[in-house]
Amino acid sequence: YHYDLTGKLTQSEDEGLVTLWYYDESDRITHRTVNGEPAEQWQYDDHGWLTDISHLSEGHRVAVHYGYDDKGRLTGERQTVENPETGELLWQHETTHAYNEQGLANRVTPDSLPPVEWLTYGSGYLAGMKLGDTPLLEYTRDRMHRETVRSFGSMAGSNAAYKLTSTYTPAGQLQSQHLNSLVYDRDYGWNDNGDLVRISGPRQTREYGYSATGRLESVRTLAPDLDIRIPYATDPAGNRLPDPELHPDSTLTAWPDNRIAEDAHYVYHYDEYGRLTEKTDLIPAGVIRTDDERTHHYHYDSQHRLVFYTRIQHGEPLVESRYLYDPLGRRMAKRVWRRERD
């Protein structure tokens, strides 16, 4: 990392990716480049509030536009995607925000959908939500503001189809959850370290075992005529290893660079940034190859976001997917192509 005399970040380097940061006279970031290519651009109004942020995603100009009230609170957010060749608007979505008298956000209205409103009390504890005029759920809380009853389904409130009741241990851990339908009831057990050691229901119980360092070592499932224990083994960094009980011939004690190279189903490959680039079906030793194993390829942009995926079998692509993101890293679009089968 490199900084200027006022402490602002001006350059960062990551395995060959050089990012330069630029600011205006008010020390607000205006744009940045990655290896000389334009990345995000920021724009502000006279109040200094952010109004637009944009970048290129797979050639498409993708932007987020913001609107505010006179108190500087966010009132609208509009996402846009433009044609990379003509600049024509291909897609947009706008969400508006509203606030109560205390200044707390209490309503969000997405494009072409009813508003989602929530009722809060005190410093913002959630008491209920509704979609348009339809109540979605209501909460009852104890003096510590922990959820004790959740009413949902049908019209919620007194007419709710379901009521989920929760209780807690003296230490504040979830002790039980009971629903109208008994099959979904759950009781929880904890050890002195605060680890979850048991989940019990009407049909089965699961018990969890841990190492001295708090890592999961086993999961045991108990039910009528059923007793299954699944062991877990990890290397010193916590990466999952083949368990000696299930794979006594395995000599692996640690994964180099904390990257899992293979498991029971796939062989994995990574790039210099640690990103998964290839995943191929594992052919067990002694099995005759038929060259029908599937290989998954993953490609990323300079911000390490997945932008292209393809699955190949018999040397031909079966599926291809491309992805677009807004400047905040949120996925905006997905386009999938599938080869027609004979």
C-alpha positions, 0 to 999 in steps of 0.5 A: 500500500502507498499513501500520500502526505495526508494519509490517503491511499493512492496505490495498492498492489496485489499479485500483479494487480496495481490499483491507483486511487484518485481524489478531488480537492475535497479529498473525496475519491473520484475514480480508480484504475486497475492496471491502467484500465478504468474501474469505478467512478464516483460523483457528488452533489453540492452537499458532498453527498454521493449521487452516482457510482459507475463502472464497466462490467463485461463491457456494460456500463453499470451504475447506481444513482442515489437520491436524498431528502433535505436531511441527507437521508437516502430516499432512492436508489436506481440501478442501471445497465447500458448497452456497451456499444450504443449506450442504450439503457438495457435495464433499470431498477429503482428502490425508494426508502422512507422513514418514521418520525424518529428518523428510523427507516420503516419502508422500502418500495421496490419497482413494481412491488408493494412496499415492505414496511416494518414496525419498530420500537425503542432504538429500532427493535423489530416488532413486525413487518408487512407487505403492502396491506398484508401482515407478514409476521409479528414479534413478541420480545422479553425485557432483554428484547430477545424474540420469544414469540414469532407469529406468521402465516395467513394474516399474522397477528391473532389470526396467524397460522403459525406461532414459533415460541423461543426460550433461552438459557440463563447464559442467553443461548437458545434453549428451545423452539416450539411450533404449532406443528410438533414435528418442527419442535427443537431443543438445544444443548450447549457445553460450558464453552458455549458450543452447540452439542445437541439438537433434539426433535421429535424424530431424531437427535443430533449430537456434536463433538468438538476438539480441545480447540473448539473444532467440530470432530463428529456429528452423531445422528440418533433415531429409532433404529438409527445410530450414525456417527460421521467423523471430521478431521482437520489440519492445523489450519482447520481445513477438512482432511480425509478422516482416518476412520473412513480413509485409513490409507490417507497420508495427508496431514495438511493442505498446502497453501490452505487450498483443498486439492481434492475431495471424494468427488472433485479435483480442484485447481486455483490461480495465484490469488487463491481463486478456484479456476477449475473443478473436475470429477475425481476418477478413483484409482483403478477405475477405467477412464471413459473421458466423460468426466465433467470439468468446471471452469471459473473466470474472474474480473480484476475485483475477483468477481466471477464473470464467466463459468463453463462446464465441459464434457467430452471436450464440448461446453454443456453450459456457459454463464456470464455475470454482471455486477454493479460497482458495489459488487452486487450481482445484477445480471446472469445469462445462461446458455445450454447446449441442446441435447440430442 
